[in-house]
């Protein structure tokens, strides 16, 4: 039975990949033997304009792409990382953006992974060493800080990603293939995606999908709305070639707003955890389990010692052959979380990420043996799996 469950289920927060496509974190790896030519850095010479907050009387108008670039370019940096290992010395290149006037810079965790030294290059060509302040590999967010405060820091304003709409225009700024200060534009293709977190076994919830061109070297750069506010951090592309195919992903700004201040203060971010694996309810399974709708999340297995086990949740224990296909005929089905409807696993993960902390109580509405009941559990820190 375990063999079949492994095929049908996935760890909560996991992502099922397709063999034909590769999820690529947009990090540009530079071979150790390659010699880089000096960057050609172009500045438009304009000052960054400070816009006021939106009020009931005044609405900030959308910027043109030219205005957006001029407003934001000085807040985007190039990140060069030297990485040492036992076989050879390698280096990589990514992007980042200024978070505050103290010199904190936001980038992706995978950009600075295994770094022995980090160099930040600003728009005017000035370079500074940086040190790691905090890393959260579960959301692929890292905070670094320049050792010497640059003369002119231009923090980018963090926007509200929950207000994004599919079809809304956005722009990405970064250093694709080492080409510093490059901007591409596109639209929000979809929101609420699940993205496999780099080497963790979990997924990042509520990720933004965009068709703005994102290539190796863009990792860590900002995804901006047409007000000039950061709505995401460019993280990965889905591609069969290693280059952009019109499907890019950005971690939403609301996740940045929640995680980054904690990283600055304590150096790590602790995520709440339930401890279940399973699968979304599809029409076939809904029919087998005699459900009115194909919504919810079936618990296939439970991690020993987890909040789920302590609360008495039940996974699949019996499988039945129907028309030469195996179906789980028991196991709790989660249909709500704290009173909110659960259509699929992403609803649970988004709620955990945005609304919950370690030690919080959470009420799961479940279907067990045809009856609806509530199970209350206490969330604990997510472990490394």
ABEGO torsion letter per residue (X at the ends): XAAAAAAABBBBGBBBBBAABBBBBBBBBBBAABBBBBBBBBBAGBBBBBBBBBBAABBBBBBBAAAAAAAAAAABBBBBBBBBBAABBBBBBBBBBBABAAGBBBBBAAAABGBABBBBBBAAGBBBBBBBABBBAAAGBBBBBBABBBABBBBBBBBBAAABBBGBBBBBBBBBGGBBGBBBBBBBABBGBBBBBBGAGBBBBGBBBBABBBBBGABGBBBBBAAGBBABBBABBBBAAGBBAGBBBBBBAAAAAAAAAAAAAAGBBBBBBAGBBEBBBBAAAAAAAGBABBBEBBBABBBBGBAAAAAGBBBBABBBBBGGBBBBABEBBBABBGGBBBABAAAAAAAAAAABBBGBBBBBBBBBGGBBBBBBBBBBBBBBX
